[in-house]
Amino acid sequence: MLTNVTRRLRSGEKGMTLTEVTVATIITLMVSAAFFTLFSAFSRNVQLEDQRASTLRDIRPVISQMLLELRQATDIDGDGAIIEKLDSSWSSLDLIFYSDRRADIDGPERYRYYLTNCANNICDFVHEVIAADTGSGPNWTYDDNTPAERTLISNVVATGGALLIGVSWTTGAEVLTTSCGGATRCDFDVVRIDLRIDPTPELGTLAALQIREDVRLRNGNRL
């Protein structure tokens, strides 16, 4: 058809037939639509990868902070267990321990990690620190001070296994602890962090990003 148009123009014939104009318009629209589709898909992929990279940047400092705090955790009651409480269930996820990291505060600080604002299997991961009551040592209490809380990261996926779990080894076999505290001593060597984040929870188009770390409790009696 385009050859006919070219031949017509060379022979001095004026104008184009309605059919030729219609076909040329259709071809132009098809090419434009294909280009727009490809461009939109490319732009969307770039946007999703940017979101994925941004999420990874948000996760890394969270993991680094947990590694640092857990490695410096201490046994404040002398029972040999570094962790005071661990609950791996998503409905009541909780990790509590103590660390005397701040020289400007009297006594060890109480650290807590937990989930909140859960909806549709997506939660916020929260970090809480509370100073010991002044002068309450050596049996420190934590009743008079207001906890300092902040959300470390949002869009934590509350499915697919435990986010926090205790790990120890008996005769070479891995022993997992999912709940301890109170009457049940948290007797393990390692806290396993398995953090999964949905980069696009509103779209559901990317697989959850997963970072897994085993943190050895350096100040435990079992080491």
Backbone bond lengths (Angstrom), bond angles and torsions (degrees), N, CA, C in turn:
res aa  C-N    CA-C-N  psi(-1)  N-CA   C-N-CA  omega(-1)  CA-C   N-CA-C  phi
1 M - - - 1.456 - - 1.521 110.49 -
2 L 1.343 116.21 -45.04 1.452 119.18 178.86 1.516 111.19 -64.68
3 T 1.355 117.38 -31.69 1.468 121.32 176.51 1.518 110.18 -65.02
4 N 1.326 116.73 -40.49 1.473 120.97 177.41 1.517 110.91 -61.60
5 V 1.325 115.75 -40.05 1.463 119.51 179.23 1.516 110.32 -63.88
6 T 1.344 115.86 -44.55 1.470 119.86 179.53 1.521 111.51 -62.35
7 R 1.359 116.73 -43.40 1.459 120.99 179.74 1.526 110.10 -63.32
8 R 1.319 116.06 -38.41 1.459 120.16 -178.78 1.539 110.46 -64.39
9 L 1.337 115.80 -42.24 1.455 119.58 -179.43 1.522 111.23 -66.70
10 R 1.349 118.47 -38.97 1.455 122.04 -179.75 1.521 112.12 -67.75
11 S 1.313 116.22 -31.84 1.476 119.30 -178.52 1.512 112.35 -82.60
12 G 1.307 116.45 0.81 1.459 119.21 176.38 1.501 114.04 88.11
13 E 1.328 117.74 2.74 1.449 119.75 177.93 1.513 109.47 -69.94
14 K 1.273 118.90 139.39 1.446 123.91 -177.42 1.527 110.37 -96.26
15 G 1.376 112.72 140.46 1.449 118.51 172.49 1.517 113.53 79.60
16 M 1.310 113.47 177.12 1.452 122.29 179.29 1.511 108.15 -132.35
17 T 1.304 114.26 151.95 1.454 117.71 178.60 1.528 109.22 -74.16
18 L 1.310 116.20 160.65 1.463 121.29 179.05 1.522 110.95 -60.49
19 T 1.321 116.11 -37.89 1.471 120.10 179.52 1.515 110.81 -62.90
20 E 1.347 116.71 -43.21 1.457 120.71 -179.73 1.524 111.13 -64.96
21 V 1.328 115.72 -41.62 1.466 119.48 178.29 1.526 110.54 -63.51
22 T 1.322 116.66 -42.50 1.462 121.00 -179.74 1.517 111.61 -63.15
23 V 1.349 116.77 -45.63 1.457 120.72 -179.93 1.523 110.89 -64.11
24 A 1.323 116.67 -43.46 1.466 119.88 179.14 1.525 111.20 -62.03
25 T 1.324 116.17 -39.15 1.467 120.22 179.17 1.529 110.62 -66.02
26 I 1.326 116.43 -43.36 1.460 121.04 179.80 1.531 110.75 -61.43
27 I 1.328 116.02 -43.73 1.467 120.16 179.82 1.531 110.38 -62.43
28 T 1.333 115.31 -43.25 1.469 119.60 179.19 1.512 111.64 -61.84
29 L 1.336 116.21 -42.96 1.456 120.62 179.74 1.526 111.55 -65.36
30 M 1.329 116.35 -40.32 1.459 120.24 179.19 1.521 111.14 -63.57
31 V 1.317 116.92 -44.07 1.467 120.91 179.01 1.522 110.37 -64.00
32 S 1.345 116.13 -42.77 1.467 120.20 -179.72 1.529 110.98 -64.76
33 A 1.332 116.25 -41.63 1.465 120.20 179.90 1.526 111.13 -64.05
34 A 1.345 115.98 -41.93 1.459 119.76 179.06 1.523 111.09 -63.52
35 F 1.323 115.72 -42.50 1.468 120.19 178.63 1.519 110.99 -63.73
36 F 1.344 116.96 -42.79 1.458 120.93 -179.00 1.533 110.67 -64.83
37 T 1.337 116.48 -39.80 1.462 120.34 179.06 1.520 111.30 -63.42
38 L 1.338 115.35 -44.93 1.460 119.63 179.32 1.522 111.07 -64.76
39 F 1.319 116.40 -41.79 1.460 120.67 -179.23 1.528 110.65 -65.48
40 S 1.343 117.09 -41.86 1.459 121.16 179.72 1.525 110.85 -63.95
41 A 1.347 116.32 -43.11 1.459 120.40 179.36 1.530 110.78 -63.69
42 F 1.322 116.26 -41.38 1.466 120.48 178.84 1.529 110.37 -63.77
43 S 1.334 116.40 -45.39 1.467 120.44 -179.53 1.526 110.85 -62.41
44 R 1.335 116.12 -39.63 1.467 119.92 179.99 1.521 110.85 -66.54
45 N 1.328 117.06 -41.33 1.459 120.24 178.68 1.524 111.12 -62.90
46 V 1.331 115.98 -40.69 1.464 120.14 177.96 1.521 109.96 -62.62
47 Q 1.338 116.43 -43.41 1.463 120.96 179.98 1.526 111.46 -62.66
48 L 1.335 116.96 -42.92 1.457 120.83 -179.73 1.528 111.70 -66.14
49 E 1.323 116.73 -40.20 1.462 120.13 178.94 1.518 110.89 -68.24
50 D 1.337 117.02 -35.46 1.464 120.19 175.04 1.526 110.37 -63.29
51 Q 1.343 115.89 -40.32 1.457 119.82 178.75 1.521 110.93 -65.95
52 R 1.319 115.98 -39.05 1.469 120.87 178.30 1.530 110.61 -63.35
53 A 1.334 116.19 -45.06 1.466 120.53 179.62 1.527 110.88 -64.78
54 S 1.334 116.50 -39.67 1.462 120.71 178.69 1.524 111.08 -63.71
55 T 1.328 116.75 -40.07 1.460 120.98 178.59 1.522 111.10 -64.37
56 L 1.329 116.44 -41.89 1.464 120.43 177.35 1.524 110.99 -60.72
57 R 1.326 116.56 -40.08 1.465 120.02 178.14 1.524 111.12 -63.88
58 D 1.335 116.38 -32.95 1.468 120.23 178.84 1.525 111.85 -73.94
59 I 1.343 117.02 -33.74 1.461 120.79 -176.12 1.529 111.51 -73.31
60 R 1.315 117.42 -41.05 1.466 120.83 -172.00 1.525 113.78 -55.68
61 P 1.347 119.42 -48.65 1.472 117.51 179.04 1.519 113.59 -65.65
62 V 1.337 117.14 -28.13 1.468 120.30 176.98 1.528 109.72 -64.69
63 I 1.314 116.63 -47.48 1.458 121.04 179.17 1.527 110.38 -63.64
64 S 1.331 116.52 -42.56 1.469 119.89 179.77 1.519 111.25 -61.23
65 Q 1.316 117.56 -40.29 1.454 121.38 178.95 1.523 110.84 -65.07
66 M 1.318 117.51 -44.03 1.460 120.94 179.40 1.526 110.66 -63.89
67 L 1.326 117.64 -41.34 1.462 121.21 178.67 1.516 110.38 -59.55
68 L 1.328 116.24 -46.83 1.462 120.69 -177.91 1.522 111.43 -63.35
69 E 1.315 116.83 -46.99 1.464 120.34 -175.91 1.528 111.71 -68.38
70 L 1.328 117.22 -41.63 1.459 120.07 -179.80 1.530 111.76 -67.99
71 R 1.321 116.93 -37.90 1.460 120.05 179.52 1.532 111.72 -66.67
72 Q 1.315 117.07 -26.04 1.461 120.91 179.72 1.529 112.24 -98.62
73 A 1.334 116.62 4.16 1.473 119.97 -179.60 1.524 110.35 -64.38
74 T 1.342 115.78 146.56 1.460 121.06 -176.51 1.531 111.12 -128.37
75 D 1.321 114.55 158.19 1.467 122.79 176.87 1.523 107.51 -89.01
76 I 1.339 118.26 107.23 1.466 119.86 -175.08 1.523 113.33 -93.15
77 D 1.344 117.07 -12.43 1.467 117.91 -177.92 1.527 113.06 -110.91
78 G 1.340 116.55 2.43 1.456 120.56 173.99 1.511 116.04 76.87
79 D 1.337 118.36 14.09 1.472 118.92 -179.38 1.520 112.20 -91.22
80 G 1.342 117.07 1.66 1.460 121.06 178.58 1.504 114.36 84.84
81 A 1.331 118.54 -7.09 1.467 122.05 179.97 1.526 109.41 -99.02
82 I 1.321 116.07 126.23 1.464 120.71 -178.63 1.523 111.08 -76.70
83 I 1.306 116.94 -40.48 1.464 121.73 -177.81 1.525 109.27 -87.61
84 E 1.329 116.45 130.46 1.462 120.28 177.83 1.520 111.69 -82.01
85 K 1.329 116.61 -40.15 1.463 119.94 -177.59 1.524 110.00 -148.84
86 L 1.323 114.69 140.71 1.463 121.59 173.57 1.519 108.47 -141.90
87 D 1.311 115.47 125.97 1.465 121.50 173.15 1.519 106.73 -131.57
88 S 1.319 116.26 112.03 1.456 120.89 -174.50 1.521 114.36 -86.04
89 S 1.331 117.50 -9.05 1.463 119.36 -177.98 1.523 110.07 -68.60
90 W 1.323 115.68 139.43 1.460 119.82 -175.51 1.524 112.26 -65.00
91 S 1.306 117.83 -32.06 1.460 120.77 -177.11 1.528 112.56 -68.85
92 S 1.329 116.55 -22.62 1.470 119.76 -178.77 1.518 111.50 -144.09
93 L 1.333 116.95 37.65 1.458 122.00 -175.72 1.524 110.83 -56.08
94 D 1.338 115.77 132.10 1.457 119.87 -174.39 1.524 109.48 -156.58
95 L 1.331 115.91 137.89 1.464 121.97 174.25 1.523 107.08 -139.98
96 I 1.351 116.42 122.51 1.459 121.34 -176.81 1.530 109.18 -129.31
97 F 1.326 115.77 132.82 1.468 121.37 176.01 1.529 108.22 -155.11
98 Y 1.339 116.54 179.20 1.465 121.80 -175.61 1.527 109.98 -129.79
99 S 1.322 115.43 148.21 1.455 120.23 177.81 1.524 109.13 -154.94
100 D 1.324 115.61 130.92 1.463 120.49 179.43 1.523 109.19 -93.80
101 R 1.325 115.63 68.05 1.461 121.48 -173.94 1.526 112.64 -89.28
102 R 1.319 117.32 -26.00 1.461 120.62 -174.56 1.526 111.09 -104.51
103 A 1.327 114.83 115.50 1.461 120.17 -177.89 1.528 112.38 -70.17
104 D 1.338 116.56 -20.39 1.463 119.95 -177.16 1.527 112.54 -84.13
105 I 1.328 118.06 -1.48 1.460 121.93 -178.62 1.522 109.03 -114.87
106 D 1.318 116.35 135.73 1.458 121.82 179.09 1.523 110.06 -74.30
107 G 1.329 115.71 116.75 1.457 119.73 178.16 1.518 112.46 87.16
108 P 1.339 116.58 170.10 1.471 121.61 179.83 1.526 111.55 -73.45
109 E 1.328 115.93 147.03 1.457 120.60 176.27 1.531 109.78 -85.09
110 R 1.302 114.91 150.46 1.469 121.49 177.66 1.528 107.84 -98.52
111 Y 1.333 115.89 121.82 1.466 121.57 -178.00 1.530 109.60 -107.26
112 R 1.311 114.34 141.73 1.462 119.31 179.34 1.525 109.55 -143.00
113 Y 1.330 116.15 136.16 1.468 123.43 171.91 1.526 108.20 -119.62
114 Y 1.313 116.27 133.29 1.466 119.27 179.44 1.530 110.38 -157.46
115 L 1.328 115.64 171.94 1.461 121.97 179.09 1.521 110.23 -106.46
116 T 1.327 115.72 148.97 1.458 120.73 176.30 1.527 109.33 -151.00
117 N 1.329 115.91 171.88 1.474 122.46 177.77 1.523 111.73 54.49
118 C 1.329 117.04 42.77 1.465 120.65 -178.78 1.525 110.87 -80.14
119 A 1.331 115.07 134.11 1.464 122.20 176.34 1.520 108.28 -155.19
120 N 1.331 115.79 130.42 1.477 121.62 179.61 1.527 111.72 54.87
121 N 1.344 115.76 41.69 1.465 122.72 178.03 1.523 113.61 64.65
122 I 1.329 117.08 23.50 1.455 122.62 175.54 1.526 107.96 -124.58
123 C 1.349 116.94 130.39 1.466 121.01 -174.90 1.528 111.23 -133.51
124 D 1.344 114.29 167.58 1.461 121.88 169.72 1.522 108.76 -98.30
125 F 1.323 116.15 138.80 1.465 122.57 179.05 1.530 107.62 -100.26
126 V 1.332 116.08 118.51 1.462 121.56 -169.88 1.525 111.16 -113.79
127 H 1.327 114.88 142.64 1.460 123.77 177.85 1.527 108.08 -114.74
128 E 1.342 116.26 131.28 1.459 121.29 -177.66 1.526 109.38 -130.95
129 V 1.322 115.83 134.52 1.460 121.66 176.15 1.520 108.33 -129.50
130 I 1.331 116.69 133.91 1.460 120.78 177.37 1.527 108.71 -133.14
131 A 1.323 116.21 133.26 1.458 121.45 -180.00 1.525 109.96 -78.23
132 A 1.321 115.42 151.00 1.460 120.67 176.39 1.527 110.03 -68.19
133 D 1.314 114.96 150.24 1.463 119.81 176.33 1.529 109.16 -63.58
134 T 1.320 116.20 131.20 1.464 121.02 -177.73 1.519 111.40 -58.21
135 G 1.348 114.57 129.04 1.459 120.47 176.99 1.511 115.27 76.90
136 S 1.327 118.40 10.39 1.467 120.34 -176.68 1.523 113.23 -89.16
137 G 1.345 117.36 -3.88 1.456 119.92 -178.66 1.524 112.48 -72.17
138 P 1.326 119.40 163.08 1.466 124.88 4.13 1.526 114.36 -81.39
139 N 1.333 118.29 -13.79 1.470 120.34 176.46 1.528 108.51 -91.68
140 W 1.304 115.70 79.31 1.459 122.55 -168.85 1.526 112.44 -62.07
141 T 1.342 114.44 141.46 1.461 121.26 174.17 1.533 108.88 -119.15
142 Y 1.336 114.94 162.16 1.469 120.38 -173.63 1.532 110.77 -138.35
143 D 1.305 116.09 45.14 1.459 120.53 -172.63 1.523 114.00 -99.86
144 D 1.319 117.54 -25.96 1.463 120.40 -169.57 1.518 114.71 -96.23
145 N 1.317 117.81 -9.83 1.464 120.57 -175.25 1.524 111.45 -106.76
146 T 1.311 115.08 147.36 1.462 121.24 179.12 1.523 109.98 -84.69
147 P 1.323 118.81 129.30 1.473 120.26 179.25 1.525 111.96 -64.18
148 A 1.304 114.91 143.39 1.469 120.89 171.46 1.519 107.25 -93.08
149 E 1.332 116.84 114.44 1.465 121.58 -175.24 1.522 110.34 -115.39
150 R 1.309 115.11 147.63 1.459 119.68 169.75 1.523 109.21 -156.21
151 T 1.320 114.86 146.32 1.459 120.80 176.73 1.517 108.72 -79.60
152 L 1.324 115.71 119.02 1.457 120.19 -179.26 1.513 111.89 -76.04
153 I 1.340 115.33 -42.89 1.464 118.90 -178.57 1.523 109.00 -160.27
154 S 1.310 115.61 144.46 1.457 121.54 178.51 1.536 109.74 -100.90
155 N 1.319 115.17 173.84 1.469 122.22 175.28 1.525 113.18 65.44
156 V 1.342 115.97 33.34 1.470 120.03 174.10 1.525 108.59 -74.58
157 V 1.321 116.43 129.96 1.461 121.93 -177.44 1.528 109.76 -81.44
158 A 1.325 115.63 118.71 1.466 121.24 -175.92 1.519 112.05 -94.67
159 T 1.303 116.83 43.90 1.465 122.19 175.10 1.528 107.93 -146.83
160 G 1.328 115.30 166.32 1.461 119.25 172.11 1.513 115.13 90.49
161 G 1.339 118.20 19.44 1.454 120.31 178.14 1.514 111.68 115.76
162 A 1.342 115.63 170.33 1.458 121.67 -175.12 1.521 111.47 -71.86
163 L 1.319 115.47 139.48 1.460 120.72 176.01 1.519 110.93 -78.11
164 L 1.329 116.77 -37.73 1.463 122.94 179.53 1.522 108.77 -129.54
165 I 1.331 115.96 135.13 1.454 119.52 -178.67 1.525 109.26 -153.41
166 G 1.342 117.10 144.99 1.455 120.99 176.46 1.515 111.34 -87.03
167 V 1.335 116.29 141.03 1.464 120.87 -177.52 1.530 109.35 -130.94
168 S 1.320 115.16 132.68 1.464 121.52 171.47 1.523 108.00 -140.85
169 W 1.336 116.19 176.03 1.460 119.81 -177.10 1.528 109.87 -132.43
170 T 1.322 115.74 132.24 1.459 122.46 176.25 1.517 108.74 -124.46
171 T 1.342 115.38 116.97 1.473 122.00 -176.58 1.527 111.21 49.30
172 G 1.335 115.24 41.48 1.456 120.59 176.50 1.510 115.30 85.58
173 A 1.324 117.42 -10.37 1.468 120.81 -179.12 1.525 110.06 -92.67
174 E 1.322 115.86 139.81 1.454 121.33 -179.65 1.529 110.16 -78.11
175 V 1.319 116.04 128.14 1.461 121.87 178.51 1.529 108.16 -114.73
176 L 1.323 116.54 125.77 1.456 121.51 -176.13 1.524 110.37 -105.61
177 T 1.319 115.87 137.21 1.454 122.42 177.04 1.520 108.62 -116.03
178 T 1.311 116.45 120.87 1.461 120.72 -178.97 1.521 113.41 -106.40
179 S 1.323 116.85 -13.87 1.459 120.20 -179.77 1.523 109.70 -153.02
180 C 1.324 116.65 128.12 1.460 121.00 177.69 1.518 108.79 -161.80
181 G 1.330 114.77 166.98 1.451 120.81 -177.13 1.510 109.95 126.61
182 G 1.325 116.10 157.44 1.451 118.69 -177.20 1.514 110.40 68.85
183 A 1.321 117.32 -121.82 1.458 121.62 -179.07 1.517 112.62 -72.17
184 T 1.350 117.01 -21.14 1.471 121.16 -179.65 1.524 109.32 -100.28
185 R 1.314 116.03 110.97 1.464 121.73 -176.45 1.528 110.71 -68.58
186 C 1.318 115.98 136.11 1.476 121.25 177.68 1.519 108.76 -82.19
187 D 1.309 116.00 80.35 1.459 122.29 -171.94 1.525 109.86 -101.22
188 F 1.320 116.49 84.07 1.470 120.36 176.43 1.523 109.60 -149.47
189 D 1.331 115.06 163.46 1.462 122.26 -173.72 1.528 113.78 -92.64
190 V 1.317 115.88 -25.89 1.466 120.61 -167.86 1.524 109.65 -137.44
191 V 1.322 116.02 142.13 1.462 121.83 168.12 1.522 107.64 -104.45
192 R 1.309 116.00 121.55 1.465 121.01 179.00 1.528 109.06 -94.42
193 I 1.319 115.15 123.51 1.466 122.16 177.69 1.523 107.99 -103.78
194 D 1.312 116.74 124.79 1.466 121.55 178.82 1.528 107.39 -129.56
195 L 1.327 115.22 84.41 1.458 121.78 -172.89 1.523 110.43 -93.87
196 R 1.335 115.57 125.38 1.468 121.28 179.33 1.524 109.04 -123.15
197 I 1.329 114.96 126.28 1.467 121.58 -175.73 1.516 109.72 -122.69
198 D 1.333 116.17 135.64 1.462 121.50 174.90 1.527 107.82 -92.16
199 P 1.358 118.75 112.32 1.464 120.33 -177.78 1.527 113.10 -66.44
200 T 1.335 116.86 -27.76 1.466 120.46 -176.32 1.523 109.69 -136.71
201 P 1.336 118.67 68.82 1.466 119.79 -176.92 1.517 113.37 -63.01
202 E 1.333 117.11 -28.62 1.456 119.80 -179.66 1.521 112.35 -74.62
203 L 1.332 116.75 -19.30 1.468 121.16 -179.05 1.525 112.28 -107.72
204 G 1.329 115.97 -36.09 1.461 120.05 -178.00 1.512 113.12 66.32
205 T 1.340 115.95 33.03 1.455 119.61 -174.41 1.525 113.67 -102.84
206 L 1.325 118.74 -13.59 1.452 121.65 179.58 1.523 110.10 -117.53
207 A 1.319 114.89 144.05 1.459 119.23 175.43 1.522 109.52 -66.31
208 A 1.328 116.44 150.74 1.456 120.88 -179.76 1.523 110.38 -63.21
209 L 1.329 115.21 138.37 1.453 120.88 174.38 1.528 108.52 -80.57
210 Q 1.311 117.19 137.22 1.459 121.30 -175.59 1.520 110.27 -127.63
211 I 1.336 115.11 129.64 1.463 121.47 174.49 1.522 107.74 -126.90
212 R 1.306 115.70 126.37 1.472 120.77 -177.03 1.518 109.66 -123.44
213 E 1.332 115.91 130.49 1.464 121.99 179.90 1.525 109.41 -138.35
214 D 1.326 116.03 139.46 1.451 122.05 170.48 1.529 108.05 -103.02
215 V 1.333 116.79 119.11 1.464 122.09 -176.36 1.523 109.07 -106.45
216 R 1.319 116.78 114.71 1.461 120.60 179.50 1.525 109.40 -80.64
217 L 1.316 115.37 131.71 1.460 122.07 -179.99 1.538 108.18 -82.34
218 R 1.299 115.77 103.76 1.464 120.63 -169.53 1.523 113.88 -70.94
219 N 1.328 117.49 -26.03 1.463 119.95 -172.30 1.526 113.48 -100.30
220 G 1.315 117.86 13.97 1.457 121.30 179.82 1.524 112.70 -80.69
221 N 1.311 117.05 154.35 1.462 122.25 179.26 1.520 112.45 -71.49
222 R 1.345 116.57 -17.87 1.469 119.43 -175.90 1.504 111.84 -80.38
223 L 1.329 119.92 -14.09 1.468 122.06 -173.49 1.521 111.39 -80.55
